[in-house]
Amino acid sequence: MKNYFIKISLYATLLFLITNCASKKNNTVTDIKKDIPLEDTVVYIPKNKSEKKTFFKDSDRETAWVDSIYNKMSVQEKIGQLFMVSAYSNKDSVHTTEINTLVQDYKVGGVIFFQGGPVRQAKLTNLYQSKAKVPLFIGIDAEWGLGMRLDSTYIYPWNMTLGAIQDLSLIENVGRNMANEDKRIGIHFNFAPVLDINTNPKNPIIGNRSFGEDKVNVSNRAIALMKGVQSQGVFCTGKHFPGHGDTATDSHKALPLITFSKERLELVELYPYKQIFDEGLASVMVAHLNIPSLEPLPNYPSSASYNVVTNLLQKELGFEGLIFTDGLAMKGASNFKGPGDLEIAVLLAGNDILLCPENVPVAFQKLEAAYSEGIITEERLAHSVKKILHYKFKVGLNKYKPVAINNIYNDLNPSQNDALHYKLYENAITVLKNEKEILPIKNLDQKIAYVKLGEDVNSTFVTTLKKYTEVTEVSIANTESLNDELKKYDLVIIGFHKINKPWEKQNFTDAELIRLQEIAKHNKVILDIFTKPYSLLPITDFDDIEGLVVSYQNSNISQVVSAEVLFGAVSAKGKLPVSINNFFHVNDGLSTEKLNRLAFTTPENVNMNSMILSKIDAIAQKAIDGKMAPGMQVLVARKGNVIFQKSYGSPTYDATRKVTNSDLYDVASISKMISTLPNVMQLYDKDKVNLDTKLKDMVPFFAKTNKADISFKDLLTHYAGLQAWIPFYKATLDNEGKPSAKYYRSTAEPDFSTKVADGLFIRNDYHDTIMKIITDSPLSLKKEYKYSDFTFIILKEYLEKKTHKKLEDLSQQNFYSTLGMNNTLYNPLDKFDRNNIAPTEIDNYFRHQVIQGYVHDMAAAMEGGIAGHAGVFSNAMDVAKMMQLYLQKGNYGNKQYFSEQTFDAFNTCYYADKGVQRGLGFDKRTGKNGPTCACVSPSSFGHTGFTGNIAWVDPETEIVYVFLSNRTYPGNSDDNKLAKGKIREDIQKVIQDAIIK
């Protein structure tokens, strides 16, 4: 080896003397900077060779195969192995023919693919491999996954985003996933990780491609990514040696000048290389840089420098893996020498593989001539070609198999990718300011505005914010007018959204900076930037910004997770990978409190199978096609995370508008569980009532009735002998079946102001009549279970008498406002547009109109839409919040609404020995006699609703299941096709089946 380096050195010197006249001259003389950070004392001591790790061990079989191939090669075949040529799968047949020619006639050793698609690339890979005598290396420059180059493939977060993550195992998982995707389409090299330390914020080509500006952080994350990739048998190529992070020039366009001393380069830029070499990096890419401290010859690119490639990389640092040039068509190299001369120079410098040459035929010819003239020796050629063949054996090309074409798309886009993506952002998003603990936002009963800056999409962020509480988008062009409007709000969230492309400008405009400054000056503000951290550089004062969040990229998942961080469903864990002037420094990042609010993730992150859950789609469609319900919402949460939320169908069978997740449904008897019951539980929790409290003591006007001694326990378990229901409305109809003028008016009057429906008002004292009918109603002669609406009609009376507040106010004040249930209310037309509310019936027997925005239940309608047993409108997301509160035994958002003991008391079957599967207000029936599949646990609980709903919780599996529909529309509600078709039960069975055991 020593003789080899001596000979190559002599040839390199000779070549320089002969050809240096071809190099371009620069009249500027630059002094070499010392510029070693005074505080940087971290030094890495490389390991001995015997201690270095390797992913790809040598073997005698490998050596025998290499020798057998090499010994049969002609000089031309050997020279061909040095080339890795650019290929595209989105170009025409002319390009394909050109690559075929290079493979067949020039025996090139490899292909690096750029833009195109995965299936097209796989087919071309098979084609080109079929033409090769020695199987080809296939490479790709896919630093953040195949999606960097190919359509229909996955895009992982950029390195700058990964640089904020402290859990390195997550980055290793990224590498593992990327490698499996590479292998699936026949790729052997991924030109990653980027080892550049981005100490120059104005770097035009690295930026987001770097893990950050701290050498230790960059090194650790690059090693983690490399371990993941190479553990799956794919080679990594570390780049851009010896360091492209502190440049202001793009080497694609010119030759960047690096003026640092060798001491500085050793301490900073080379640090990650030393460490990753010891960890087993397979290959390195050498950059085109002008580094006078390493190569004294003027304007000499590092890729062509023997001092850099051989003396520094191979001798001093001891690197023995494959060495790639950076792309030889880049101006940083091609301006130095023309085709052929450039390839000779870089080969003699010590590179093994000539990447993306500008003109292969010319270069091939000149290399062949240099070999004939002894400029390139057999020893030099063998050194690189045999090394190439060794790596071809290591990657399995001694037993090459074509790429399987079938199912490529699905194989490259497994659901596990999104699962990892969520975890990455949960660990990356960084909080830099949190004055007075403005984060997480705990008070949901405040007025919150959202203002957008930047031109890119923000819909996912805003939609997710609104899943936590009411957030109003405010968009007024004039800043002064905007601030006037914002005076109405307690908090302003500013989202800065720029296009999610790594090389696009992500800076604030001057106008946006002024707007931001003015908003922050006059309001309490949280600024959340969905861009690289460097976009904060122009901000000269952060004093008026109370909360500052860096979300790094403007992707859908980053927007979801960022909203979760703001509301505490996820705690902030990220650390800043770069400095922002003197305001924020590397590794800055505040932890925030996690509140036990519902978060959002993929099924796989809570051990559920998304493919199995997708079967819900077919069941929902079966219900729609079978006219069981025109539309529905389905939500599944597990372990505090919403993992499935979809809407199906339309509000009516003939509607063109589709149901959305924010639409409202009449939840019917689920009202009992999400309105009346939790308020009763709070009174129980305060010892205002107990299991043995008699009805006469709860509601005194029952004192002298047959119901006086009904206990609280019997009342709530439907074991009191009450009638199931009474059609109160029938007594108020005239002989033609229309609302009688005795009881109703078409317009509101002082004594007729209780609204039943459009143009229909009932006399205000009819509530007393309803209560009198209930009071006088008979009890069952035999004490047995009988489900009755009377229970909750009575409980409303009790609550309002006890608290001196209306039920709707109790629910709003005690629960909805603090839970963020801003889409849950009685009489929704007071707040929402009718078109956003699913109709429940075309009523032809009582109100004689389409019932939309008014409660379906007749008794509740006669109570003005507000009853203890019915009347609430909501959507699946809001219902899930209340169900999660129950699952967490009275706690949500770290607020205790009632004690765990109270919840346990209400979730107990007191008459199980009598066959009664009811808790206090909760339905606990499972199997044949209940509304659930037989697959949920005995501890599970919930409730159904007549309009076609169910909300159910299983504490054993920690699953919340919500199904809302308007199955009663357009009519004939007694023919319950939804129940007969077991749609809700079948969906629940799918949910249980999706649990990964």
BELTAJO-V725715 format. One record per residue. OMEGA is omega in whole degrees, -180 to 180 (NA if undefined). D_LAST is the distance of its C-alpha to the last C-alpha in Angstrom with 2 decimals. Layout:
OMEGA_D_LAST, OMEGA_D_LAST
//
This chain:
-179_55.97, 179_58.78, 179_61.31, -179_58.96, 179_58.68, -179_62.49, -179_63.26, 179_60.86, 180_62.40, 179_65.83, 180_64.83, 179_63.14, 179_66.31, -179_68.46, -180_66.33, -179_66.55, -178_70.33, -167_70.63, -174_68.27, 179_68.16, -179_70.66, -178_67.89, 178_65.91, -178_66.23, 176_68.05, -175_67.29, -178_70.29, 175_68.26, -176_68.28, 175_65.40, 178_65.39, 180_62.36, 169_60.51, 170_59.57, 174_57.14, -180_54.97, -175_53.07, -176_54.70, -176_51.56, 179_49.61, -178_49.81, -179_46.43, 178_47.23, 178_44.92, -179_46.31, -180_45.06, 172_43.84, -177_45.77, -178_44.97, -178_43.46, -178_40.99, 179_39.78, 175_36.27, 176_35.68, -171_32.78, -173_34.95, 177_36.88, 176_40.19, 178_40.89, 180_43.95, 178_42.47, -179_42.13, -180_45.73, 180_47.02, 180_45.36, -178_46.74, -178_50.20, 178_50.21, -175_49.44, -176_51.74, 179_54.64, -175_54.65, 169_54.68, 177_57.77, -179_58.67, 179_57.66, 178_54.20, 180_53.80, 180_54.91, -179_52.55, -177_49.54, -173_50.36, 166_49.66, -169_46.43, -179_47.45, 178_46.17, -179_44.59, 176_43.31, 177_41.36, 179_42.94, -173_46.49, -176_48.72, 178_49.79, 179_52.57, 179_50.11, 179_48.11, 179_51.41, -180_52.30, 177_49.12, 180_49.60, 180_53.12, 179_52.03, -175_49.56, -172_52.04, -177_55.36, 173_54.53, -178_51.61, -174_49.60, -177_46.73, 179_44.15, 171_43.23, -177_41.74, 174_40.36, -171_40.89, 178_40.50, -179_39.11, -173_35.92, -179_33.15, 177_33.93, 180_37.64, 180_37.25, 179_35.23, 178_37.97, 176_40.66, 179_38.99, 179_39.09, -177_42.68, 178_43.89, -179_42.19, -179_43.93, -173_47.24, 176_46.73, 173_48.28, -177_46.04, -175_42.57, 161_42.37, 172_40.50, -179_38.60, 174_38.24, 177_37.34, -172_38.09, -173_34.76, 178_34.56, 176_31.90, -178_30.26, -179_31.53, 174_32.17, -175_35.16, -169_36.86, 173_35.12, 175_34.44, 178_31.10, -170_29.27, 177_27.44, 175_29.41, 178_28.13, 178_30.09, -179_33.47, 180_34.17, 177_36.04, 178_32.93, 179_30.89, 179_33.84, -174_33.00, -180_29.54, 180_29.54, -174_26.10, 179_27.04, 178_23.57, 179_23.01, 175_26.16, 177_25.11, 175_22.00, 179_24.50, -179_26.49, 178_23.62, -179_22.77, -179_26.49, 179_27.06, 177_24.46, 176_26.14, -177_29.50, -176_28.73, 179_27.53, 168_31.08, -180_32.96, -179_33.74, -179_34.62, 165_35.93, -177_34.80, -180_37.78, 9_35.92, 172_35.65, -178_38.65, -179_40.25, 178_43.00, -170_43.58, -180_44.55, 178_47.32, -179_49.30, -178_47.96, 178_50.29, -173_48.88, -172_48.98, -179_46.52, 174_43.93, -177_42.99, 179_39.38, -180_38.80, 175_39.26, 178_36.81, -176_39.70, 180_43.01, -173_42.05, -180_42.18, 178_39.67, 180_37.07, -178_37.75, -177_37.54, -178_34.25, 176_32.53, 179_34.14, 179_33.02, 179_29.40, 180_29.53, 180_31.37, 179_28.93, -178_26.08, -172_28.25, 176_29.86, -180_26.77, 175_25.91, 176_29.41, -178_31.15, 170_34.33, 175_35.00, 179_38.52, -175_39.48, 2_42.15, -174_44.88, 2_46.77, 176_48.61, -176_47.48, -171_47.84, -177_46.65, 178_50.06, 176_51.94, -178_53.45, 177_53.88, -177_51.53, 171_52.10, -173_51.49, -179_54.78, -179_56.83, -179_56.89, 179_55.55, 176_57.62, -172_55.99, -179_58.68, 174_56.88, 178_58.23, 178_56.56, 178_55.85, 180_53.89, 179_51.98, -175_51.19, -172_49.97, -171_47.96, -176_47.33, -177_46.86, -178_44.61, 179_41.26, 180_42.61, -176_43.56, -177_40.16, 175_38.10, 179_40.43, -179_39.56, 171_35.84, 178_36.38, -174_37.09, -174_38.00, -178_40.63, 172_42.77, -179_44.54, -176_48.04, 173_49.25, -178_52.68, 175_54.14, -174_57.65, -176_57.47, -179_61.01, 178_59.93, -179_58.19, -175_60.39, 180_64.04, -173_64.98, 175_65.20, -176_62.65, -178_60.82, -179_57.13, -180_54.82, 180_53.31, -176_56.79, 175_57.62, 179_57.87, -179_57.91, -171_54.50, -178_52.67, -175_54.21, -177_55.78, -172_53.18, -173_49.90, -177_50.44, -175_53.02, -177_52.48, 174_48.71, -179_48.19, -176_45.87, 180_45.65, 180_43.09, -179_43.93, 178_46.10, 163_46.12, 164_48.74, -176_47.75, -174_48.75, 176_52.38, 178_53.29, -174_52.68, 177_56.00, 177_55.49, -174_56.03, 175_57.91, -179_60.65, 178_61.31, 179_62.12, 179_62.02, -179_59.92, 177_60.55, 178_62.22, -179_59.06, 178_56.94, -177_59.48, -176_59.48, 177_55.74, 179_55.46, 177_58.25, 177_56.63, 178_53.76, 179_51.08, -174_49.32, -178_48.05, -170_50.14, 174_47.82, 179_48.80, -176_52.50, -177_54.86, -176_56.82, -179_55.50, -180_58.62, -180_60.96, 179_58.81, -178_58.36, -178_62.12, 176_62.97, 179_60.48, 179_61.97, 180_65.44, 177_64.45, -180_63.21, -178_66.49, 178_68.44, 176_66.58, 171_65.14, -177_61.71, 174_61.86, 179_60.01, 179_58.53, -180_57.22, -179_55.81, -179_54.19, -178_52.58, -176_50.55, 178_50.09, 177_48.85, 178_46.46, -179_45.15, 177_44.79, -179_42.98, 175_40.34, 176_40.16, -177_39.35, -178_36.72, 173_34.89, -179_35.11, 171_38.10, 177_39.77, -175_37.34, 173_37.15, 178_35.06, 178_35.48, 174_32.82, -174_30.80, -175_31.67, 172_29.19, -178_26.27, -176_27.45, -179_26.98, 180_23.29, -178_22.69, -176_24.64, 179_22.99, -179_19.19, 180_17.41, 179_16.45, 178_20.19, 179_20.47, 178_17.57, -178_19.62, 177_22.79, -179_21.88, -180_21.23, 180_24.52, 176_26.53, -179_24.97, -177_26.41, -172_29.57, -167_31.27, 175_34.19, -178_36.26, 175_39.84, 180_41.63, -177_40.59, 179_43.85, 178_43.71, 177_39.90, 177_40.04, -7_36.42, 179_34.05, -176_35.78, -176_35.41, 180_38.04, -179_36.91, 175_40.10, -179_42.27, -175_43.57, 176_41.87, 174_43.26, 177_41.91, -179_44.36, 167_43.57, -176_45.28, -171_44.92, -175_44.87, -173_41.27, 180_38.58, -170_37.13, -179_35.60, 179_31.95, -177_33.09, 179_35.27, -180_32.76, 175_30.19, -176_32.94, 175_33.78, 179_30.28, 179_31.07, 180_34.63, 179_37.77, -176_38.99, 175_42.18, 180_42.96, -177_46.57, 178_48.35, -173_52.09, -178_53.96, -174_56.66, 180_55.42, 178_57.90, 178_56.91, 180_53.25, 176_53.86, 179_55.77, -177_52.81, 176_50.41, -179_52.54, -170_50.73, 180_47.44, -175_46.26, 178_44.02, 173_44.02, 177_41.10, 177_42.50, 177_40.25, -171_41.73, 177_40.24, -174_41.48, -172_40.48, 177_37.39, -168_39.26, -176_39.89, 178_43.59, 177_44.59, -178_46.61, -176_44.59, 169_47.48, 170_48.75, 178_51.95, -180_54.97, 180_54.83, 178_51.17, 178_52.03, -180_54.86, 178_52.73, -179_50.02, -178_52.72, 178_54.31, -177_51.12, -178_50.09, -172_53.60, -175_53.60, 170_49.99, -165_47.04, 165_44.91, 177_41.50, -179_41.81, -177_38.64, 179_39.35, -176_37.11, 175_39.15, -177_39.85, -177_41.10, 179_44.55, 178_45.19, -174_45.95, -178_48.90, -179_51.58, -173_50.82, -177_53.59, -180_52.65, -173_49.33, -176_50.96, 180_50.53, -176_46.85, -180_44.87, -179_41.39, -177_40.70, 175_37.38, -180_36.88, 167_34.06, -177_35.35, -177_34.63, 178_34.95, 179_31.71, -176_29.58, 177_26.75, 179_29.35, 178_30.92, -175_27.77, 179_26.91, 176_30.59, 177_30.84, 179_27.86, -179_29.77, -177_32.92, 170_31.38, 177_29.32, 175_25.77, 177_25.52, 178_27.86, -177_30.19, -172_29.62, 176_31.66, -175_34.94, -179_37.85, -180_38.30, 179_42.00, 175_44.93, -176_46.49, 177_50.17, -178_50.80, -176_48.54, -173_45.11, 177_44.33, 179_41.69, 170_38.71, 178_39.70, -177_36.84, 173_36.30, 177_33.11, -178_32.61, 174_31.10, 176_27.65, -176_27.85, 171_24.89, 178_25.53, 175_23.08, -178_22.42, 177_21.37, 179_18.92, 179_16.65, -176_13.20, 180_11.89, 174_13.38, 176_11.19, 173_7.82, -173_8.63, -176_10.16, 178_13.91, 178_14.91, 179_13.21, -179_14.71, 177_17.97, 177_18.33, -180_19.59, -177_22.72, 179_23.71, 178_23.30, 179_25.41, 176_27.95, 180_28.15, -179_29.10, -180_31.73, -179_33.14, -180_33.38, 175_35.31, 176_32.83, -180_32.98, -179_34.64, -176_32.05, 171_29.07, 177_26.88, 177_23.09, 175_21.22, 173_17.63, 175_17.00, 178_14.17, 176_14.89, -179_18.47, 172_18.16, -175_19.26, -179_17.09, 177_18.76, -178_22.41, 174_24.55, -175_27.70, 172_28.92, -176_32.32, 179_35.54, 176_37.13, -177_39.22, -177_39.21, -178_42.23, 175_41.35, 180_40.95, -180_39.23, 175_35.46, 176_33.44, -179_32.34, -178_29.80, 179_32.80, -179_34.46, 176_35.00, 170_34.24, -174_35.83, 174_32.94, -173_35.10, 172_33.84, 173_31.09, -180_34.25, -173_34.29, -176_30.99, 177_31.60, -175_35.34, -173_36.99, -178_34.28, 176_33.54, 176_37.29, -180_37.71, 178_34.99, 178_37.02, 176_40.11, -178_38.31, 180_37.11, 178_40.78, 176_41.88, -179_43.82, 176_42.36, -174_40.54, -175_39.04, 179_42.51, -178_44.47, -179_46.59, -180_46.88, 178_50.62, 178_49.93, -179_47.42, -171_49.57, -176_53.16, 172_54.40, -172_52.27, -176_54.31, 179_56.73, 178_54.38, -177_52.40, -173_49.31, -173_50.71, 174_48.77, -179_45.32, 176_42.99, -179_40.57, -179_37.74, -180_39.01, -173_39.64, 177_36.12, -179_34.39, -180_36.69, -176_38.31, 180_41.77, 178_43.24, 175_43.76, -179_44.33, 177_41.48, 175_43.59, 178_47.10, -175_48.05, -173_50.34, -174_51.26, -179_53.13, -178_55.89, -179_56.56, 177_57.24, -176_60.70, 180_61.97, 180_60.60, 179_57.08, 177_57.47, -176_57.14, 178_60.36, 178_62.77, -174_63.03, -170_59.55, 170_58.80, 179_60.37, 174_59.61, -177_60.14, 175_59.51, -178_62.30, -179_62.67, -179_61.76, -176_59.36, 179_57.02, -172_53.65, -180_52.07, -179_50.30, 178_50.04, 177_52.15, -179_55.79, -178_55.01, -179_55.69, -180_55.75, -171_58.17, -177_56.89, -177_57.56, 175_55.44, 180_52.61, 178_54.93, 179_55.36, -179_51.61, 179_51.30, 178_54.37, 179_52.90, -180_49.72, -176_51.89, -175_54.01, -179_51.26, 173_50.93, 176_48.10, 179_46.53, 180_48.58, 179_45.53, -179_43.01, -180_39.71, 172_36.86, -178_38.04, -176_36.40, 172_39.17, -177_39.75, -179_42.62, -173_40.35, 170_39.59, 178_43.03, -178_44.39, 175_41.96, 179_43.19, -180_46.70, -178_45.74, -175_44.11, 177_47.03, -175_49.64, -174_47.94, -176_47.30, 177_50.19, 177_47.90, -179_46.72, -178_43.11, 178_42.55, 177_43.92, -178_41.84, 180_38.58, -175_39.70, -175_40.97, -172_38.42, -168_35.23, -176_35.46, -177_37.65, 176_35.62, -175_32.17, 179_33.34, -173_33.16, 177_36.16, -178_35.41, -176_35.36, 168_38.70, 176_41.09, -172_43.64, -180_42.02, 175_45.21, -175_46.68, -171_44.45, 175_42.79, -178_44.23, -176_44.10, 179_42.60, -180_39.40, -179_38.92, 176_37.66, -178_40.32, -175_39.46, 163_42.40, -171_45.83, 178_47.46, -176_50.44, -178_50.90, -175_51.21, 174_51.19, 178_52.01, 173_50.27, -180_46.96, -178_44.78, -176_43.29, 175_42.88, -176_44.02, 180_41.90, -177_41.38, -173_41.78, -179_45.50, 179_45.91, 178_44.20, -179_46.43, 176_49.46, -179_48.41, 178_48.67, -176_44.99, -180_43.93, 180_42.71, -175_40.41, -177_38.47, 175_38.39, -177_39.71, 171_37.08, -178_36.21, 170_33.25, -173_30.57, -178_26.79, -179_26.68, 179_29.08, -179_27.51, 179_24.17, 179_26.11, 180_27.32, 177_23.96, 175_22.55, 177_25.60, 180_24.71, 180_21.11, 174_22.80, 172_25.21, -178_28.28, 175_27.86, -177_27.70, -178_29.22, 175_29.84, -180_32.24, -178_32.04, 172_33.15, -172_33.02, 176_31.81, -180_28.48, 178_30.51, 179_31.79, -178_28.42, 179_27.30, -178_30.58, -179_30.04, 179_26.47, 174_27.70, -176_28.61, -179_32.12, 179_33.02, 180_29.95, 176_32.35, 180_34.32, -179_31.41, 180_31.28, 179_27.81, 168_29.16, 176_29.12, -179_32.02, 180_31.87, 170_28.16, 179_27.04, -178_24.33, 177_24.64, 176_21.57, -171_21.63, -174_24.98, -176_27.22, -176_25.48, -176_24.73, 172_20.95, -179_18.58, -171_17.87, 179_14.18, -173_14.80, 177_15.51, 180_19.14, -179_19.39, -176_18.94, 178_22.23, 179_24.18, 174_27.03, 177_28.23, -174_31.42, -177_34.08, 175_34.30, -173_30.82, 168_28.36, 170_25.37, -170_23.87, -179_20.97, 174_18.91, -178_16.02, -178_16.28, 179_13.23, -179_10.92, -177_13.93, 170_14.39, -179_17.96, 179_18.95, 177_22.57, 177_24.43, 178_28.17, 173_30.70, -176_34.33, -179_34.00, 180_37.40, 5_39.23, -179_41.82, -179_42.46, -174_42.15, -180_39.28, 176_39.54, -170_38.20, -180_34.60, -179_33.15, 179_30.05, -180_29.25, 179_30.37, 179_28.23, -179_25.13, -178_24.35, 179_22.80, -179_20.70, 177_19.56, 178_18.56, 177_16.60, 177_14.79, 180_14.01, 179_12.72, 180_10.30, -176_9.31, 179_8.92, 180_6.00, -176_3.78, NA_0.00
//
